[in-house]
Amino acid sequence: MTNQPRPLRADAERNRQAIICAAGTVFAQEGTDVTLERIAEAAGVGVGTIYRRFATVDELVAVVLEEKMRRYADRSEEAAEQARTEPWEAFRDYVMFILEQQADDLAFSDLIVSPQGMSELFHEHNERAFQASVLLVERARDAGALRPGFHHSDLFLLTNANRGVLQGTQRVAPDGWRRFAEYVLDGFRHGGAGVSTPPSQRWTQSLAKSAAS
């Protein structure tokens, strides 16, 4: 007979939900480089209560962000499908979606740039998003909506750059990322002189390996 985990007592479940809710707020505002003590303070519980449920910050991050990663993967697949009939609109709206998610949630911004150490389910969603975004770029480029030299890895250059924009401007210009996005999208669109420097092979291979791990 298989032993089933006991359901949490009502007060224990309330504490768990309070921890997850507080962690989501802290991660969104401060990123993932925080301590469990900081989460305990925000949740109004003792740090021992957190350690009984989550041994590390990474465990808590995985629980908090798994649902967000699922929505991210779903949105990526929707964009790839839209690109069949509206290639530029699909690509443009997808880029704006990603950058806005980064602006709204610094933990999400950290993890789409460097997703190591998360749960298996988290990585499944990340792999779905990766494969869908590859298809999106292929369809938009083949339709002539993007510069011929645009490479999928350029999306990761963009999210890395936007992360820096957010870190440097969020307090004084919280919507600065929008202006950055508009300039970049204008550069990505077909019709310019093109980029002569190809993407690094090590970079593209590293991205594919990271998404699959």
Disulfide bonds with the S-S distance in Angstrom:
none
